[in-house]
Amino acid sequence: MSNHGSFGARSTADDVLEGVNLAGKTVLVTGCRTGIGFETMRSLASRGAHVIGVARSEATAREACSKVPGKTTPIACDLADLPSVGKAADAITALGRPLDAIITNAGVMCPKTLQVKYGVELQLLVNHVAHFLLIDQLLGLVPDKTGRIVIVSSSASVDQAPKGGIMFDNLDGSRFYKPFAFYGQSKLATALYAEELSARLAPRGIAVNSLHPGAVGGTDLQRSLGFPLSLVMPIASLFMKSIPQGAATQVFLAANPEAKGVSGEYWANCQIAKGSRYLGDVAMRTRLWEVTEKIVAPFR
């Protein structure tokens, strides 16, 4: 792991924003309803940012935003429904605000049974494809030179992903479905996407980074885990990061001056880290981009 700045594994979202004034800035956060997404929204708003809080329904987005002191705007977006993503992008564009940062925090983890939409397994759809479409529709709002895009990945992109990388011949799980392998694949996709997007946006000077938030207790991400993992999670969470600690790296990348100008990296504990061995595989990330573009093309 490369040393970068003064923060680490025990830093919280409030720690990385100490002394940072975000007045006049607008940040979009997906998955704002609970967990590290809510903490991310709260911490940014507490420093003066106007946070666009995105959740699955208007009611849940509005409820989450209502709990946060400061400037927030709720937006509904069901990431498992690509037309909903388009509607959300239109609603965000209609606000008429530049997006100084976009944080793709929302995700789904390890459904017990295979679910397929648009020819794609659900975890890949929600964690990667839908966010790809959302960002694609909003890139015109991100300022050149200063804009930041923060893609939440996971160490599962290293530890759980298929040994051969993205299974382009099994994106729908028709050959086999293993929840953790497909979760790892989806998070490898997000890291590869961040790397490719960074390269494509380099002429505009927009920073794009991916990250592992850490093993975080008390979040809603593990809601799909079946027995026996659902039984041991409450105990395991006692040894995990707190929610404020889990939100720190994405908040750091979105708003801390120390992250300015850094792009195309994979982060953990507010430091540049070693990610999947497939990071740097230009052929894989280019193919993933092209395949994803075909999936979202009807919804642009």
C-alpha positions as CSV (number, residue, x, y, z in Angstrom):
1,M,0.0,0.0,0.0
2,S,1.4,3.4,-0.9
3,N,1.5,6.1,1.7
4,H,-0.7,9.1,0.7
5,G,-1.5,11.7,3.3
6,S,-2.2,11.5,6.9
7,F,-5.2,9.2,7.2
8,G,-5.6,5.5,7.7
9,A,-7.8,2.6,8.7
10,R,-9.2,4.2,11.8
11,S,-9.9,7.5,10.3
12,T,-13.6,8.5,10.0
13,A,-15.5,10.5,7.5
14,D,-15.5,13.5,9.8
15,D,-11.7,13.1,10.3
16,V,-10.9,13.4,6.6
17,L,-13.1,16.5,6.3
18,E,-11.7,18.3,9.3
19,G,-11.1,21.9,8.3
20,V,-12.6,21.4,4.8
21,N,-15.2,23.9,3.6
22,L,-17.5,22.4,1.0
23,A,-19.8,25.4,0.7
24,G,-20.9,25.8,-2.9
25,K,-20.0,22.2,-3.8
26,T,-22.5,19.6,-5.0
27,V,-22.0,15.9,-4.4
28,L,-24.1,13.0,-5.6
29,V,-24.2,9.9,-3.5
30,T,-26.1,6.7,-4.5
31,G,-27.3,4.4,-1.8
32,C,-27.9,7.2,0.7
33,R,-30.6,5.5,2.7
34,T,-28.4,3.6,5.3
35,G,-24.9,2.6,6.3
36,I,-21.9,4.2,4.8
37,G,-24.0,5.9,2.1
38,F,-26.0,7.8,4.7
39,E,-22.8,8.6,6.7
40,T,-21.2,9.9,3.5
41,M,-24.1,12.1,2.8
42,R,-24.2,13.4,6.4
43,S,-20.5,14.2,6.7
44,L,-20.4,16.0,3.3
45,A,-23.5,18.0,4.2
46,S,-22.1,18.9,7.6
47,R,-19.2,20.7,5.8
48,G,-21.5,22.7,3.6
49,A,-21.9,20.6,0.5
50,H,-25.3,20.3,-1.2
51,V,-25.7,16.5,-1.4
52,I,-28.0,14.8,-3.9
53,G,-29.1,11.7,-2.1
54,V,-30.1,8.8,-4.3
55,A,-32.1,5.9,-3.1
56,R,-34.3,3.2,-4.5
57,S,-37.5,5.1,-4.1
58,E,-38.6,8.7,-3.6
59,A,-39.9,7.9,-0.2
60,T,-36.6,6.3,1.1
61,A,-34.5,9.0,-0.5
62,R,-36.7,11.7,1.1
63,E,-36.6,10.0,4.5
64,A,-32.8,9.8,4.5
65,C,-32.4,13.4,3.4
66,S,-34.8,14.6,6.0
67,K,-32.5,13.2,8.7
68,V,-29.5,15.2,7.6
69,P,-28.9,18.8,8.7
70,G,-27.8,20.8,5.8
71,K,-28.6,21.0,2.1
72,T,-29.9,17.8,0.5
73,T,-32.0,16.9,-2.5
74,P,-33.6,13.4,-2.7
75,I,-33.7,11.5,-6.0
76,A,-35.3,8.2,-6.7
77,C,-33.3,5.6,-8.7
78,D,-33.9,1.9,-8.8
79,L,-30.5,0.6,-10.0
80,A,-32.1,-2.7,-10.9
81,D,-34.3,-0.9,-13.4
82,L,-32.4,0.8,-16.2
83,P,-35.3,3.1,-17.3
84,S,-35.4,4.3,-13.7
85,V,-31.7,5.2,-14.0
86,G,-32.5,7.4,-17.0
87,K,-35.3,9.1,-15.2
88,A,-33.0,9.8,-12.3
89,A,-30.4,11.3,-14.6
90,D,-33.0,13.6,-16.1
91,A,-34.2,14.7,-12.7
92,I,-30.6,15.4,-11.6
93,T,-29.8,17.3,-14.8
94,A,-33.0,19.4,-14.3
95,L,-31.6,20.7,-11.0
96,G,-29.2,22.8,-13.0
97,R,-26.3,22.2,-10.7
98,P,-22.7,21.1,-11.5
99,L,-21.7,17.9,-9.9
100,D,-18.3,18.4,-8.2
101,A,-18.2,14.8,-7.2
102,I,-20.2,11.6,-7.9
103,I,-19.9,8.7,-5.4
104,T,-21.4,5.4,-6.6
105,N,-21.9,3.9,-3.2
106,A,-25.1,1.7,-3.7
107,G,-24.7,-2.0,-4.2
108,V,-26.2,-5.4,-3.7
109,M,-24.3,-8.4,-2.3
110,C,-24.7,-12.1,-2.7
111,P,-28.4,-12.9,-3.5
112,K,-28.9,-16.5,-2.6
113,T,-30.6,-17.3,-5.9
114,L,-29.7,-16.2,-9.5
115,Q,-31.6,-13.1,-10.7
116,V,-31.2,-11.9,-14.2
117,K,-32.4,-8.7,-15.9
118,Y,-31.4,-7.3,-19.3
119,G,-29.4,-10.4,-19.8
120,V,-27.1,-9.7,-16.9
121,E,-26.9,-11.2,-13.4
122,L,-28.3,-8.8,-10.8
123,Q,-25.1,-7.9,-8.9
124,L,-23.3,-7.0,-12.1
125,L,-26.3,-5.0,-13.2
126,V,-26.7,-3.0,-9.9
127,N,-23.1,-2.6,-8.9
128,H,-21.6,-1.9,-12.3
129,V,-24.0,-1.5,-15.3
130,A,-26.5,0.8,-13.8
131,H,-23.8,3.1,-12.3
132,F,-22.1,3.1,-15.7
133,L,-25.3,4.3,-17.3
134,L,-26.0,6.9,-14.6
135,I,-22.5,8.4,-14.9
136,D,-22.6,8.3,-18.7
137,Q,-25.8,10.5,-18.5
138,L,-24.3,12.9,-16.0
139,L,-20.7,13.5,-17.3
140,G,-21.6,16.8,-18.8
141,L,-22.3,18.1,-15.3
142,V,-18.9,17.2,-13.9
143,P,-16.5,20.2,-14.1
144,D,-13.3,19.9,-16.0
145,K,-10.1,20.0,-13.9
146,T,-11.7,19.8,-10.5
147,G,-14.5,17.1,-10.9
148,R,-14.1,13.8,-9.0
149,I,-15.8,10.4,-9.6
150,V,-15.5,7.9,-6.8
151,I,-16.4,4.3,-7.6
152,V,-17.0,2.0,-4.6
153,S,-15.4,-1.4,-5.3
154,S,-14.3,-4.0,-2.7
155,S,-11.5,-6.3,-1.8
156,A,-13.9,-9.0,-3.2
157,S,-12.5,-7.8,-6.6
158,V,-9.3,-9.5,-5.5
159,D,-10.4,-12.3,-3.1
160,Q,-13.7,-13.5,-4.6
161,A,-13.6,-12.7,-8.3
162,P,-13.3,-15.5,-10.8
163,K,-9.7,-16.6,-11.4
164,G,-9.9,-15.7,-15.1
165,G,-11.3,-12.2,-14.4
166,I,-14.6,-11.1,-16.0
167,M,-16.6,-14.1,-17.2
168,F,-17.8,-12.6,-20.5
169,D,-19.3,-15.9,-21.5
170,N,-21.4,-16.1,-18.3
171,L,-22.6,-12.6,-17.5
172,D,-26.1,-14.0,-17.0
173,G,-25.1,-16.9,-14.8
174,S,-26.5,-19.4,-17.2
175,R,-23.5,-21.7,-17.0
176,F,-23.3,-21.5,-13.2
177,Y,-24.1,-19.2,-10.4
178,K,-22.1,-18.8,-7.2
179,P,-23.1,-15.7,-5.2
180,F,-19.7,-14.7,-3.9
181,A,-17.9,-15.3,-7.2
182,F,-20.5,-13.1,-9.0
183,Y,-20.2,-10.4,-6.2
184,G,-16.4,-10.5,-6.7
185,Q,-16.9,-10.2,-10.5
186,S,-19.2,-7.2,-10.1
187,K,-16.7,-5.4,-7.9
188,L,-13.8,-6.3,-10.3
189,A,-16.0,-4.7,-13.0
190,T,-16.3,-1.5,-11.0
191,A,-12.6,-1.2,-10.4
192,L,-11.8,-1.9,-14.1
193,Y,-14.5,0.6,-15.1
194,A,-12.9,3.3,-12.9
195,E,-9.5,2.7,-14.4
196,E,-10.9,2.9,-18.0
197,L,-13.1,5.9,-17.2
198,S,-10.0,7.7,-15.7
199,A,-8.1,7.1,-18.9
200,R,-11.0,8.4,-21.0
201,L,-11.5,11.5,-18.9
202,A,-7.8,12.4,-18.6
203,P,-8.1,15.1,-21.2
204,R,-10.8,16.8,-19.1
205,G,-8.8,16.5,-15.9
206,I,-11.5,14.7,-14.0
207,A,-10.2,12.4,-11.3
208,V,-11.7,8.9,-11.2
209,N,-10.7,6.4,-8.5
210,S,-12.1,3.1,-7.0
211,L,-11.9,1.9,-3.4
212,H,-12.4,-0.8,-0.9
213,P,-14.3,0.7,2.1
214,G,-13.2,-2.1,4.4
215,A,-15.2,-4.7,6.2
216,V,-17.9,-2.6,7.8
217,G,-20.3,-3.7,10.5
218,G,-23.9,-2.6,10.8
219,T,-24.7,-1.9,7.1
220,D,-27.6,-3.1,5.0
221,L,-25.3,-4.6,2.3
222,Q,-25.3,-8.0,3.9
223,R,-29.1,-8.2,3.8
224,S,-29.1,-10.9,1.1
225,L,-26.7,-13.3,3.0
226,G,-28.2,-16.6,3.8
227,F,-27.6,-19.1,6.6
228,P,-25.1,-19.6,8.2
229,L,-23.5,-16.2,7.3
230,S,-26.5,-14.3,8.4
231,L,-26.1,-15.9,11.8
232,V,-22.5,-15.0,12.4
233,M,-22.5,-11.5,10.9
234,P,-23.7,-9.8,14.1
235,I,-20.8,-11.3,16.0
236,A,-18.3,-10.6,13.2
237,S,-19.4,-7.0,12.9
238,L,-17.9,-6.4,16.4
239,F,-14.5,-6.8,14.8
240,M,-15.2,-4.7,11.7
241,K,-14.8,-1.1,10.9
242,S,-17.5,1.3,12.2
243,I,-19.8,2.9,9.6
244,P,-18.0,6.3,10.0
245,Q,-14.7,4.6,9.4
246,G,-16.1,2.7,6.4
247,A,-17.2,6.0,4.8
248,A,-13.9,7.7,5.2
249,T,-12.1,6.6,2.0
250,Q,-14.9,7.6,-0.3
251,V,-15.4,10.9,1.4
252,F,-11.6,11.5,1.3
253,L,-11.5,10.8,-2.5
254,A,-14.6,13.0,-3.1
255,A,-13.7,16.1,-1.1
256,N,-10.3,16.1,0.6
257,P,-7.7,18.4,-1.0
258,E,-5.0,15.8,-0.5
259,A,-6.7,13.6,-3.2
260,K,-6.6,16.4,-5.7
261,G,-5.1,15.4,-9.1
262,V,-4.9,11.7,-8.2
263,S,-6.7,9.4,-10.7
264,G,-6.9,5.9,-11.9
265,E,-6.0,4.3,-8.6
266,Y,-7.5,1.7,-6.3
267,W,-7.7,2.8,-2.6
268,A,-8.2,1.3,0.8
269,N,-7.9,3.0,4.2
270,C,-7.5,6.4,2.6
271,Q,-4.3,5.1,0.9
272,I,-3.4,3.9,-2.6
273,A,-3.6,0.1,-2.4
274,K,-2.8,-3.0,-4.4
275,G,-6.0,-4.1,-6.2
276,S,-6.8,-7.0,-8.5
277,R,-4.0,-8.3,-10.7
278,Y,-6.3,-7.5,-13.6
279,L,-6.1,-3.8,-13.0
280,G,-3.9,-2.5,-15.8
281,D,-5.3,-5.1,-18.2
282,V,-6.3,-2.7,-21.0
283,A,-7.9,-5.5,-23.1
284,M,-10.2,-6.7,-20.3
285,R,-11.3,-3.2,-19.2
286,T,-11.9,-2.1,-22.9
287,R,-13.9,-5.2,-23.6
288,L,-15.9,-4.6,-20.4
289,W,-16.6,-1.1,-21.5
290,E,-17.8,-2.2,-24.9
291,V,-20.0,-4.9,-23.5
292,T,-21.5,-2.6,-21.0
293,E,-22.2,0.0,-23.7
294,K,-24.2,-2.5,-25.6
295,I,-26.3,-3.4,-22.6
296,V,-27.2,0.2,-21.8
297,A,-27.5,1.4,-25.4
298,P,-31.4,1.0,-25.5
299,F,-31.7,3.2,-22.4
300,R,-29.6,6.2,-23.3
